Amino acid sequence: MMGLFHQQDPIPSYSITQLTEWLTEHLQLLFEAVKLFPVKHLTGSAGSFETFAEMIESNRNVDFDIISLKSYEFRMDDFLRIAAKLKRSNHQQRQKMNGIIPLRVDMIVTAAILTDFVIRKLGITKLSMSAYSLTEGVIWEMWNAPKA
């Protein structure tokens, strides 16, 4: 998605509009599923969500060790503020921001737009991060499943 929509820096509003239109079209199955099984809590697994958490906590001047955390609860206003800041920023500004590793300096903008879009579209009221990936969760569940 970054390659398709984030070709100028900072990302222009028309690119954000194009991205959200693309998401609206390509996430229809998700929207249909949420109508049947309403969701109010979004949990991201590591990656961009770790970056969001690190940015928020570094702005608070709090000692924060993302490596030792297993989970993190976001205040929605904190996330929305960081997402807006990322959308307005250019590459050089993001490089100087605390909490963004070099690998994520460019991709974090698209991740913020996607996350913000999903929150607003689904009416998400609770946002969190899990340090565990989907693969680890499946393995844990299989390991701990009752034996037949």
C-alpha positions in Angstrom: 0.0 0.0 0.0 2.9 2.3 0.8 4.2 2.0 -2.8 0.7 2.7 -4.2 -0.3 5.7 -2.2 2.6 7.2 -0.3 4.7 8.6 -3.2 5.0 12.2 -1.9 6.2 13.3 1.4 4.3 14.4 3.4 1.5 12.4 2.0 -1.0 14.7 0.3 -4.7 14.6 1.3 -5.7 13.3 -2.1 -3.5 10.3 -1.6 -5.1 9.7 1.8 -8.5 9.8 0.1 -7.4 7.4 -2.6 -6.0 5.0 0.1 -9.2 5.1 2.2 -11.3 4.5 -1.0 -9.1 1.5 -1.8 -9.4 0.2 1.8 -13.2 0.7 1.6 -13.3 -1.4 -1.5 -10.9 -4.1 -0.4 -12.0 -4.6 3.2 -15.7 -5.3 2.4 -15.5 -8.8 3.7 -14.2 -7.4 7.0 -17.1 -4.9 7.2 -19.6 -7.6 6.5 -18.2 -9.9 9.2 -18.2 -7.1 11.7 -21.9 -6.6 11.0 -22.5 -10.2 12.1 -19.9 -10.1 14.9 -19.5 -6.6 16.2 -16.1 -5.6 17.4 -15.2 -2.6 19.6 -11.6 -3.7 20.6 -8.8 -3.7 18.0 -5.5 -5.4 19.0 -2.4 -5.0 16.8 0.4 -7.4 17.1 3.8 -5.8 17.4 5.4 -4.0 14.4 3.6 -0.6 13.8 1.7 -0.9 17.1 5.0 -1.1 18.9 6.1 2.1 17.1 2.9 3.9 18.0 3.3 2.9 21.7 7.0 4.0 21.7 6.1 7.3 20.2 3.3 8.0 22.7 5.4 7.0 25.7 8.5 8.9 24.5 6.4 12.0 24.3 5.6 11.6 27.9 9.3 11.3 28.8 8.6 8.0 30.5 11.2 5.2 30.7 9.7 2.7 28.4 11.0 -0.7 27.3 8.9 -2.1 24.5 11.0 -5.3 24.5 9.9 -6.3 28.0 6.2 -5.5 27.4 3.7 -8.3 26.5 0.9 -5.8 25.9 0.0 -2.2 25.8 -3.3 -0.3 26.2 -3.6 2.8 24.1 -5.6 5.9 25.1 -7.6 6.6 21.9 -6.8 10.3 21.9 -3.1 9.5 22.2 -3.2 7.2 19.1 -5.3 9.7 17.1 -2.9 12.5 17.9 0.2 10.4 16.9 -1.6 9.3 13.7 -2.4 12.9 12.7 1.2 14.0 13.4 2.5 11.1 11.2 0.2 12.1 8.4 1.5 15.7 8.4 5.2 14.8 8.7 7.8 14.3 6.1 10.6 11.7 6.0 13.2 14.0 7.8 10.7 14.9 10.5 9.9 11.3 11.2 13.6 10.4 11.3 13.9 12.8 14.2 10.8 11.5 16.1 11.4 9.4 19.2 10.2 5.9 19.0 10.4 5.2 15.2 13.1 2.7 14.2 14.7 3.4 10.7 12.8 0.5 9.1 9.4 2.1 9.9 10.2 5.8 9.1 8.2 5.6 5.8 5.8 2.7 6.3 4.5 4.0 9.6 2.5 6.7 7.7 0.5 4.1 5.8 0.1 2.0 8.9 -1.3 5.0 10.8 -3.8 5.8 8.1 -4.9 2.2 7.9 -5.3 1.9 11.7 -7.1 5.2 11.9 -9.4 4.2 9.1 -10.3 0.9 10.7 -10.9 2.5 14.1 -13.3 5.1 12.6 -15.1 2.7 10.1 -15.8 0.1 12.7 -16.4 2.4 15.7 -13.5 0.9 17.7 -13.5 2.2 21.2 -10.5 0.2 22.7 -7.1 -0.1 21.1 -4.2 -2.3 22.3 -1.0 -4.0 21.3 0.1 -7.5 21.9 3.8 -8.5 21.6 2.7 -11.9 20.5 2.1 -12.6 16.8 -0.8 -14.5 15.4 1.5 -17.5 14.8 2.6 -17.6 18.4 -1.1 -17.4 19.5 -2.0 -20.4 17.3 1.0 -22.4 18.5 0.1 -21.6 22.2 -3.5 -22.6 21.7 -2.5 -25.9 19.9 0.0 -26.7 22.7 -2.5 -26.0 25.5 -5.5 -27.6 23.8 -7.0 -30.6 25.6 -5.5 -33.8 24.5 -8.0 -36.3 23.0 
